[in-house]
Amino acid sequence: MSEAELLEDFKQYLPKYLSPIGTENLFAELKQFPDNIDQRLYTSLLKAEPIIYQGDGLSNLPIVNLPDEKIGRAKAMVLSNTCDVSPDNPRFLPARMIYCPIISFERYKAVLAESQARVSEHHLSDIRAQKVSSMFFLPRNDSLGEDAIVLLDRVNNCDINQVPSHEIQSRRLFTLSDYGFYLLIFKLSIHFTRIREAVRRTSES
């Protein structure tokens, strides 16, 4: 498939709720991928909203790394759908928020060095270009302070009351732009659901 054909294919899956200008802006960003993994991943338009959005970065969330039972606190990215963590939606069971820890990109490189793993520069550049399926690269912003990585294979969850509505604004590290959110959804679809997994699953009936 040519680049032109691929971009036309992308158009079919652009969000339908965007205005024509918003759609064109998003498409223009996608055409520049992966040379625009920068501040364009974020938006400041929703910064003051007392709502947790899918893809938000939040500080001070409980993190456990089993089998270690110690519970720590760290930055994390919310994977739960925005509606699923809204307190306005009635539910039979208390809502849980799903999220993954965020670590410093430099810390990740240090861990690799300590383990004496043979890592090529291609691996690090692939992370930055969103080519590693288990990681979502976050370019630095004022709140993060440095480049970071979301570890998509380290999923955690907690009660949504761990982030009271009056604390959302102060604990929000970032909210993804339309472009950043599109990249996240695309990345999650690859990491968690692969229709071409090459495993035959014949029905028993």
C-alpha positions as CSV (number, residue, x, y, z in Angstrom):
1,M,0.0,0.0,0.0
2,S,1.4,3.4,-1.0
3,E,1.6,6.3,1.5
4,A,-1.2,8.1,-0.3
5,E,-3.4,5.0,0.0
6,L,-2.6,4.6,3.6
7,L,-3.5,8.2,4.4
8,E,-6.8,7.8,2.6
9,D,-7.4,4.7,4.6
10,F,-6.8,6.7,7.8
11,K,-9.5,9.2,6.8
12,Q,-12.1,6.5,7.2
13,Y,-11.3,6.1,10.9
14,L,-11.0,9.8,11.9
15,P,-13.4,10.8,14.7
16,K,-16.8,11.8,13.4
17,Y,-17.5,14.3,16.2
18,L,-14.8,16.7,15.0
19,S,-15.6,19.8,13.0
20,P,-14.4,19.9,9.4
21,I,-11.5,22.1,10.5
22,G,-10.7,19.8,13.4
23,T,-10.7,16.8,11.0
24,E,-8.4,18.5,8.6
25,N,-6.0,19.6,11.4
26,L,-5.9,16.0,12.7
27,F,-5.3,14.6,9.3
28,A,-2.5,17.1,8.7
29,E,-0.8,16.0,12.0
30,L,-1.1,12.3,11.0
31,K,0.5,13.1,7.6
32,Q,3.6,14.4,9.5
33,F,3.9,11.3,11.8
34,P,6.4,10.3,13.3
35,D,8.3,13.6,12.8
36,N,5.9,15.5,15.1
37,I,6.1,13.5,18.4
38,D,6.3,16.7,20.4
39,Q,4.1,19.2,22.2
40,R,1.4,18.7,19.6
41,L,0.4,15.5,21.5
42,Y,-1.1,17.7,24.2
43,T,-3.9,20.3,24.6
44,S,-4.4,23.0,27.2
45,L,-8.0,23.6,26.2
46,L,-9.3,21.1,28.8
47,K,-6.9,21.9,31.6
48,A,-9.4,23.5,33.9
49,E,-12.2,20.9,33.4
50,P,-12.9,18.8,36.5
51,I,-13.2,15.6,34.4
52,I,-10.8,12.7,34.0
53,Y,-10.3,12.1,30.3
54,Q,-9.0,8.9,28.7
55,G,-5.3,9.4,28.1
56,D,-4.9,11.9,30.9
57,G,-1.7,11.9,32.9
58,L,-2.3,12.0,36.6
59,S,0.1,12.2,39.6
60,N,0.2,10.2,42.8
61,L,-1.8,7.1,41.8
62,P,-1.3,3.8,43.7
63,I,0.9,1.4,41.8
64,V,1.7,-2.2,42.5
65,N,4.1,-4.4,40.6
66,L,3.2,-8.0,41.4
67,P,4.3,-10.3,42.8
68,D,5.8,-7.5,45.0
69,E,2.9,-6.5,47.2
70,K,4.2,-3.1,48.1
71,I,2.0,-0.3,47.0
72,G,3.7,2.8,45.8
73,R,2.6,6.1,44.3
74,A,3.6,7.3,40.9
75,K,2.5,9.2,37.8
76,A,0.2,7.3,35.5
77,M,-1.8,7.5,32.3
78,V,-5.5,6.7,32.4
79,L,-6.7,4.0,30.0
80,S,-10.3,3.9,31.1
81,N,-12.9,5.4,28.8
82,T,-13.9,8.9,29.8
83,C,-17.5,7.9,30.4
84,D,-16.5,4.8,32.5
85,V,-14.8,7.0,35.1
86,S,-17.4,9.7,35.2
87,P,-19.2,9.9,38.6
88,D,-22.3,11.0,36.7
89,N,-22.9,7.6,35.2
90,P,-24.9,5.2,37.5
91,R,-23.5,1.7,38.0
92,F,-24.2,-1.4,40.1
93,L,-20.6,-1.9,41.1
94,P,-18.3,0.9,42.2
95,A,-16.3,2.2,39.3
96,R,-12.6,1.4,38.9
97,M,-10.1,3.4,36.9
98,I,-7.6,1.6,34.8
99,Y,-4.2,3.1,34.3
100,C,-0.5,2.4,33.5
101,P,2.6,3.9,35.2
102,I,4.7,6.6,33.6
103,I,8.4,6.4,34.0
104,S,11.2,8.8,33.0
105,F,12.8,7.9,29.6
106,E,16.2,8.5,31.2
107,R,15.3,6.1,34.0
108,Y,14.4,3.5,31.5
109,K,17.8,3.9,29.8
110,A,19.5,3.7,33.2
111,V,17.7,0.4,34.0
112,L,18.8,-1.0,30.7
113,A,22.4,0.0,31.5
114,E,22.2,-1.5,34.9
115,S,21.0,-4.8,33.5
116,Q,23.8,-4.7,31.0
117,A,21.2,-5.4,28.3
118,R,22.5,-5.0,24.8
119,V,20.3,-2.3,23.5
120,S,20.8,-0.6,20.2
121,E,20.0,3.0,19.5
122,H,17.3,1.8,17.1
123,H,15.3,0.5,20.1
124,L,15.4,3.9,21.8
125,S,14.5,5.8,18.6
126,D,11.7,3.3,17.9
127,I,10.3,4.1,21.4
128,R,10.3,7.8,20.5
129,A,8.6,7.1,17.1
130,Q,5.8,5.0,18.9
131,K,7.0,1.8,17.2
132,V,7.3,-0.3,20.4
133,S,3.8,-1.7,21.0
134,S,4.1,-2.0,24.8
135,M,5.1,1.6,25.4
136,F,3.6,5.0,24.6
137,F,6.2,7.8,24.4
138,L,5.5,11.1,26.0
139,P,7.5,14.2,25.0
140,R,8.4,16.5,27.9
141,N,6.0,19.2,28.9
142,D,6.0,21.6,31.9
143,S,4.3,19.1,34.2
144,L,6.3,16.0,33.2
145,G,9.6,17.9,33.1
146,E,11.3,15.3,30.9
147,D,10.6,12.8,28.2
148,A,8.7,9.8,29.6
149,I,7.2,6.4,28.7
150,V,3.9,4.8,29.6
151,L,4.3,1.1,30.3
152,L,1.2,-0.4,28.7
153,D,1.9,-3.9,30.0
154,R,1.9,-2.7,33.6
155,V,-1.8,-2.1,34.0
156,N,-3.1,-1.1,37.5
157,N,-6.6,0.0,38.8
158,C,-8.1,1.8,41.7
159,D,-11.4,3.2,42.9
160,I,-12.2,6.5,41.1
161,N,-12.5,8.2,44.5
162,Q,-8.7,8.0,44.7
163,V,-8.9,11.1,42.6
164,P,-11.6,13.4,44.0
165,S,-13.1,15.8,41.5
166,H,-11.6,18.8,43.4
167,E,-8.1,17.4,42.9
168,I,-8.3,16.6,39.2
169,Q,-7.0,19.9,38.0
170,S,-4.0,20.0,40.4
171,R,-3.0,16.4,39.7
172,R,-3.4,16.5,35.9
173,L,-0.1,16.3,34.2
174,F,-1.5,16.5,30.6
175,T,-4.5,15.9,28.4
176,L,-4.0,14.5,25.0
177,S,-4.9,16.5,21.9
178,D,-7.0,15.0,19.1
179,Y,-3.8,13.9,17.5
180,G,-2.3,12.5,20.7
181,F,-5.5,10.7,21.5
182,Y,-5.7,9.2,18.1
183,L,-2.2,7.8,18.5
184,L,-3.0,6.4,21.9
185,I,-6.2,4.6,20.6
186,F,-4.2,3.2,17.7
187,K,-1.4,2.1,20.0
188,L,-3.9,0.4,22.4
189,S,-5.6,-1.4,19.6
190,I,-2.3,-2.9,18.5
191,H,-1.1,-3.8,22.0
192,F,-4.3,-5.3,23.3
193,T,-6.1,-6.6,20.2
194,R,-4.4,-8.2,17.2
195,I,-6.8,-9.8,14.8
196,R,-3.9,-11.3,12.9
197,E,-2.4,-13.2,15.8
198,A,-2.1,-16.3,13.6
199,V,-3.9,-18.6,16.2
200,R,-6.7,-20.7,14.9
201,R,-9.7,-20.6,17.3
202,T,-12.2,-23.1,15.8
203,S,-15.6,-23.2,17.6
204,E,-16.4,-26.4,19.4
205,S,-20.1,-26.3,18.3
